Amino acid sequence: MNKVSTYLLSLILSILLVLALFGSVAMSIADINVTAKKAKALAEKKDVSAKILTQIDKYYREQSASTGIPASVFTDNISEEYIQSVLETYIDGTFTSLKEDHSLNVKVPKNEAMELALDTFFNDYADSTGYEKDEAFYNKLETTKANAYKYIGSACDIYKASSLGKHGLLRKASKIYMLRPLLTFASVGGAVLLMLFILAVNRRDKKTFLYWTGISAVIAGIFGTVPSIYLVGTKYFDSFSIKQPQVFIAYTTSMYRLTEAFMAASIALFVIGAALIVMYAVFYGKHKHLSENDPVLSIPGSEKNESKEKKNID
């Protein structure tokens, strides 16, 4: 293979390698970070359960005037630990839906203290007013409990998987999420395969492999780092228009975490690429130095030329 064809083939392969490396970093970051465990840890770190509790407290204080049920009947019996358990149940349910491609199916954990408080309030109210405890009475009690669980569940569904499911978006996201391991394997495997092709094309001058691979890594690193710096530096995700504070925190924090992880990986890729280019420059410099100082390396057949010159002198 002549030098021109080797160069052109190496160039094409290095361009494809840029895309493969970029995809490998993106898919690896998604594969590692988009999990139920990471989502729970993030929610706990940002104290999301406390923010949900504040919203629930505000809601029942506003509702007490129309329902006639004091807010304390609910709020005094809904702890932050309970909210955390409901929150984690919804996160697990969301990721189960993504993994198994079905609609969200979550049952809010039972709150016996709240149910007992509602039973006591309804019975005391009926006893004090002489209201007959008929079927309508018990239906109203059960409806109030069901509505309480429904609202608590909605407040703890920080990724709004229920709403996404109703609009068919959860299933679409599931199809992509289920392909995540395959896409990660394909991108990483493709990158490795392209590197092997570059090495095969440059088998007569193996050090050139360092140059082409390094250039690809540097470019892929720049492509990943520059937009990430922009998104984080300008606080781009803060512009999201989401009213519920816990949902806003869940989405924006997740996006920032993914972006920061992608940026760190891209910077690492850039550094590795730069190191490969430096290694190539060092090897190339050594080779060039040897060629200049060793007549046998620099001029093929120089020994024959020297012998001819000696004969002419004689």
Salt bridges, closest charged atoms under 4 A:
ASP31 OD1 - ARG180 NE 2.59
ASP57 OD2 - ARG61 NE 2.83
ASP92 OD1 - LYS40 NZ 2.87
GLU100 OE1 - HIS102 NE2 3.16
ASP101 OD2 - LYS175 NZ 3.73
GLU115 OE1 - LYS145 NZ 3.93
ASP119 OD1 - LYS145 NZ 2.87
ASP127 OD1 - LYS133 NZ 3.22
GLU142 OE2 - LYS145 NZ 3.76
ASP205 OD1 - LYS207 NZ 2.53
